Amino acid sequence: MFVLHLEIVRSDEIISLEAQEHLSFFSTLLDKFEINSLLKHQDDNRDVILNIHPGAGGKESEDWAFMLFRMYKRWIDKNNCTMKILNYHDGDENGLKDVAIEIHGTNVYGNLKSERGVHRLVRISPFDSNSKRHTSFASVFIYPLIEDDINILINEKDIKIDTYRASGAGGQHVNKTDSAVRITHLPTGIVCQCQNQRSQLKNKNIALKILKSKLYEQKVNESSLEQDKLNSLKKNISWGSQIRSYVFHPYQLVKDHRTKHETSNIDYVLDGDINKFIRKYLLLNMEKNE
């Protein structure tokens, strides 16, 4: 009788665990469905170019930029998207100085536009022998990927092209010739660069691709107050400009400063589970536009 009772209890536990898994799965599907139903902008269905830059602070900020890069890679995998690295520039000792990735999937721009801005990290530094708490910043920029359906003209006289020898990891072949390309758009001051390809021509074409996406976004937002905010963020990757804080010490908390949404499960977020933050941002924007 006792053995039978144990088997029934264990069976109930298994059923309960399965029910929780099914409930979690359908809850995730419901969140994704709700997010997609909120995407009304003309560019929400576009793919994107995602750019990450560390703020001031050397290896601390460069390491934080790499952590964000990893977070978005995990989000890409979890949401059935694909990615291609357009440009990757290693940090001096660790992390990264700059990365640009092309992301393809369903409503990628509509989802990831919520991530645009400055992200702040507070933690006990693994690079500090005195185990002091450090604050680091990194900026994330999201640009809709422009295909042949939109024509963005770039005059040759409006751009300055510099070539230089690629640095950092990526194989010895990238360091032997001046294959890296930096393009400056003179009327706007926008700078795009690429050093990951062996061919100078390929690097130039990728840099032009990034430039077109940035010019398109600027054109769409040129009369919007949002553009002023974006320009401000580009100039000041520091205190007071962050959209989200990730705190490891003295407590664990991820808080979005626009929506006030927060969670103490920081590992969950850094593992790419940011859809609840995306949903809250879209709901907030919907309320503002009503």
C-alpha positions as CSV (number, residue, x, y, z in Angstrom):
1,M,0.0,0.0,0.0
2,F,2.9,2.4,0.9
3,V,4.7,1.6,-2.3
4,L,1.5,2.2,-4.3
5,H,1.0,5.6,-2.6
6,L,4.7,6.6,-3.4
7,E,4.1,5.7,-7.1
8,I,1.0,7.8,-7.2
9,V,2.8,10.8,-5.6
10,R,5.7,10.5,-8.0
11,S,3.3,10.2,-10.9
12,D,1.5,13.4,-9.7
13,E,4.9,15.1,-9.5
14,I,5.8,14.2,-13.0
15,I,2.4,15.4,-14.3
16,S,2.8,18.6,-12.4
17,L,6.3,19.2,-13.9
18,E,4.9,18.5,-17.4
19,A,2.0,20.8,-16.8
20,Q,4.4,23.6,-15.7
21,E,6.6,23.0,-18.8
22,H,3.5,23.2,-21.1
23,L,2.2,26.3,-19.3
24,S,5.6,28.0,-19.7
25,F,5.8,27.0,-23.4
26,F,2.3,28.4,-24.1
27,S,3.0,31.5,-22.1
28,T,6.1,32.2,-24.2
29,L,4.0,31.7,-27.4
30,L,1.4,34.0,-26.1
31,D,4.0,36.7,-25.3
32,K,5.4,36.4,-28.8
33,F,1.9,36.6,-30.4
34,E,1.1,39.7,-28.3
35,I,4.4,41.3,-29.3
36,N,3.8,40.7,-33.0
37,S,0.3,42.1,-32.7
38,L,1.7,45.4,-31.4
39,L,4.1,46.0,-34.3
40,K,2.4,48.6,-36.5
41,H,5.3,50.7,-37.8
42,Q,6.2,50.5,-41.5
43,D,9.7,49.1,-40.8
44,D,8.8,46.6,-38.0
45,N,8.9,43.6,-40.3
46,R,12.4,44.5,-41.5
47,D,15.6,42.7,-40.6
48,V,18.2,44.8,-38.8
49,I,21.8,45.8,-38.3
50,L,22.7,45.8,-34.6
51,N,25.7,47.8,-33.4
52,I,27.3,47.7,-30.0
53,H,29.9,50.2,-28.7
54,P,31.6,50.2,-25.2
55,G,31.6,53.4,-23.3
56,A,34.6,55.0,-21.5
57,G,36.3,52.6,-19.1
58,G,38.7,50.4,-21.1
59,K,38.5,46.7,-20.5
60,E,35.6,47.0,-18.1
61,S,33.3,48.5,-20.7
62,E,34.7,46.3,-23.5
63,D,33.9,43.2,-21.5
64,W,30.4,44.5,-20.8
65,A,29.9,45.2,-24.6
66,F,30.9,41.5,-25.2
67,M,28.4,40.4,-22.6
68,L,25.6,42.3,-24.4
69,F,26.8,40.8,-27.7
70,R,26.4,37.3,-26.2
71,M,23.0,38.2,-24.8
72,Y,21.7,39.2,-28.2
73,K,23.2,36.1,-29.8
74,R,21.2,34.0,-27.3
75,W,18.1,36.0,-28.1
76,I,18.6,35.3,-31.8
77,D,18.9,31.6,-31.2
78,K,15.8,31.5,-28.9
79,N,13.7,33.4,-31.4
80,N,14.5,31.4,-34.5
81,C,16.5,34.2,-36.1
82,T,19.8,34.0,-37.9
83,M,22.8,36.4,-37.8
84,K,25.9,37.3,-39.8
85,I,28.8,39.3,-38.3
86,L,29.5,42.3,-40.5
87,N,32.3,43.8,-38.5
88,Y,34.0,42.7,-35.2
89,H,36.8,44.6,-33.5
90,D,38.4,43.0,-30.5
91,G,39.1,44.9,-27.3
92,D,42.7,45.6,-26.3
93,E,42.8,42.9,-23.7
94,N,39.3,41.3,-23.6
95,G,35.8,42.0,-24.8
96,L,35.2,44.1,-27.9
97,K,35.5,47.6,-29.2
98,D,32.9,47.4,-31.9
99,V,30.6,44.9,-33.4
100,A,28.0,45.1,-36.2
101,I,25.7,42.1,-36.9
102,E,23.0,41.5,-39.5
103,I,20.0,39.8,-38.1
104,H,17.2,38.1,-40.1
105,G,13.9,36.8,-38.8
106,T,10.3,37.7,-38.2
107,N,9.6,41.3,-37.2
108,V,13.2,41.7,-36.0
109,Y,13.3,45.5,-36.1
110,G,10.0,45.7,-34.4
111,N,11.3,43.6,-31.5
112,L,14.8,44.9,-31.2
113,K,14.1,48.7,-31.5
114,S,13.3,48.5,-27.8
115,E,17.0,47.7,-27.1
116,R,18.3,51.0,-28.7
117,G,20.2,53.1,-26.1
118,V,22.7,52.9,-23.3
119,H,22.9,49.8,-21.1
120,R,24.5,50.1,-17.6
121,L,26.3,47.3,-15.7
122,V,27.1,47.4,-11.9
123,R,29.3,44.5,-10.6
124,I,32.3,43.6,-8.6
125,S,35.0,43.8,-11.3
126,P,36.7,40.5,-12.2
127,F,39.7,42.7,-13.3
128,D,40.1,44.5,-10.0
129,S,42.4,42.8,-7.5
130,N,40.8,44.8,-4.7
131,S,37.3,43.4,-5.6
132,K,35.8,46.9,-5.9
133,R,32.4,47.6,-7.5
134,H,32.6,49.1,-11.0
135,T,29.9,50.7,-13.2
136,S,30.3,50.2,-17.0
137,F,28.3,51.5,-20.0
138,A,27.8,50.3,-23.6
139,S,25.5,51.6,-26.3
140,V,23.3,49.6,-28.6
141,F,22.0,50.9,-31.9
142,I,19.4,49.2,-34.1
143,Y,19.1,50.1,-37.8
144,P,16.5,48.6,-40.2
145,L,18.2,46.7,-42.9
146,I,17.6,48.4,-46.3
147,E,17.0,46.1,-49.3
148,D,16.3,46.9,-52.9
149,D,12.8,48.1,-52.2
150,I,14.2,51.4,-50.9
151,N,16.7,53.5,-52.8
152,I,19.2,55.4,-50.7
153,L,21.5,57.5,-52.9
154,I,25.0,58.2,-51.7
155,N,27.1,60.6,-53.8
156,E,30.7,59.8,-54.1
157,K,31.6,63.4,-53.3
158,D,29.8,63.1,-50.0
159,I,31.9,60.2,-48.6
160,K,35.5,59.9,-47.5
161,I,37.0,56.5,-47.7
162,D,40.1,55.5,-45.7
163,T,41.9,52.2,-45.8
164,Y,44.0,50.8,-43.0
165,R,45.5,47.6,-41.7
166,A,43.1,45.5,-39.7
167,S,43.9,44.8,-36.1
168,G,42.9,42.3,-33.5
169,A,41.9,38.7,-33.9
170,G,40.5,37.3,-37.1
171,G,43.3,35.4,-38.7
172,Q,46.7,36.6,-39.9
173,H,45.5,37.3,-43.4
174,V,43.6,40.4,-42.4
175,N,46.7,42.0,-41.0
176,K,49.0,41.7,-44.1
177,T,47.4,44.4,-46.3
178,D,45.4,47.6,-45.9
179,S,42.1,45.8,-46.4
180,A,40.1,47.5,-43.6
181,V,37.8,50.3,-44.8
182,R,36.4,53.3,-42.9
183,I,33.7,55.4,-44.7
184,T,32.8,58.9,-43.4
185,H,29.6,60.4,-44.7
186,L,30.6,64.1,-44.8
187,P,27.2,65.8,-44.6
188,T,26.1,63.9,-41.5
189,G,29.4,62.9,-39.9
190,I,28.3,59.2,-39.8
191,V,31.2,56.8,-39.7
192,C,31.0,53.1,-40.7
193,Q,33.9,50.7,-40.9
194,C,34.6,47.0,-41.7
195,Q,37.7,44.9,-41.3
196,N,36.6,41.4,-41.2
197,Q,36.8,40.4,-44.8
198,R,40.1,39.6,-46.7
199,S,39.0,41.8,-49.6
200,Q,39.1,45.6,-49.4
201,L,36.2,45.7,-51.9
202,K,34.1,43.4,-49.7
203,N,34.8,45.5,-46.6
204,K,33.8,48.6,-48.5
205,N,30.5,47.1,-49.7
206,I,29.7,46.0,-46.1
207,A,30.5,49.5,-44.8
208,L,28.3,51.1,-47.4
209,K,25.5,48.7,-46.5
210,I,25.7,49.8,-42.9
211,L,25.8,53.4,-43.9
212,K,22.7,53.1,-46.0
213,S,20.8,51.6,-43.1
214,K,21.9,54.5,-40.8
215,L,21.0,57.1,-43.4
216,Y,17.6,55.6,-43.9
217,E,16.8,55.6,-40.2
218,Q,18.0,59.2,-40.0
219,K,15.7,60.1,-42.9
220,V,12.7,58.4,-41.3
221,N,13.3,60.1,-37.9
222,E,14.7,63.5,-39.1
223,S,11.6,65.4,-38.0
224,S,11.1,63.4,-34.8
225,L,12.1,64.3,-31.3
226,E,13.2,60.7,-30.9
227,Q,16.1,61.5,-33.2
228,D,17.3,64.2,-30.9
229,K,17.3,61.7,-28.1
230,L,19.3,59.2,-30.2
231,N,21.9,61.8,-31.0
232,S,22.2,62.7,-27.3
233,L,22.7,59.0,-26.5
234,K,25.5,58.7,-29.1
235,K,27.3,61.7,-27.5
236,N,26.9,60.6,-23.9
237,I,27.4,56.9,-23.1
238,S,27.4,57.5,-19.3
239,W,25.4,58.3,-16.2
240,G,21.8,59.5,-16.6
241,S,21.5,58.3,-20.2
242,Q,20.9,54.6,-19.7
243,I,17.7,52.8,-20.7
244,R,18.4,49.7,-18.6
245,S,20.5,48.8,-15.6
246,Y,21.9,45.4,-14.9
247,V,23.0,45.2,-11.2
248,F,25.1,42.2,-9.8
249,H,26.1,43.9,-6.5
250,P,25.0,44.6,-3.8
251,Y,21.8,42.9,-5.1
252,Q,20.7,41.3,-8.3
253,L,18.3,43.4,-10.5
254,V,17.7,44.2,-14.1
255,K,15.5,47.3,-14.4
256,D,14.3,49.2,-17.5
257,H,14.1,52.9,-16.7
258,R,11.5,53.6,-19.4
259,T,8.9,51.0,-18.5
260,K,9.9,50.4,-14.9
261,H,9.8,46.6,-15.6
262,E,12.3,44.7,-13.5
263,T,13.5,41.2,-12.6
264,S,16.0,39.8,-10.1
265,N,16.8,36.9,-12.4
266,I,19.8,38.6,-14.1
267,D,21.3,35.4,-15.5
268,Y,18.0,34.7,-17.2
269,V,18.1,38.1,-19.0
270,L,21.8,37.8,-19.9
271,D,21.0,34.4,-21.4
272,G,18.8,36.2,-24.0
273,D,15.4,36.1,-22.3
274,I,14.5,39.8,-22.9
275,N,11.0,39.4,-24.5
276,K,9.2,40.6,-21.4
277,F,11.2,43.8,-21.6
278,I,10.4,44.1,-25.3
279,R,6.7,43.6,-24.6
280,K,6.6,46.2,-21.9
281,Y,8.3,48.7,-24.1
282,L,5.8,48.1,-27.0
283,L,2.8,48.4,-24.6
284,L,4.2,51.7,-23.3
285,N,4.6,53.1,-26.8
286,M,1.1,51.9,-27.7
287,E,-0.4,53.8,-24.7
288,K,1.6,57.0,-25.6
289,N,0.2,56.9,-29.2
290,E,-3.4,56.3,-28.3
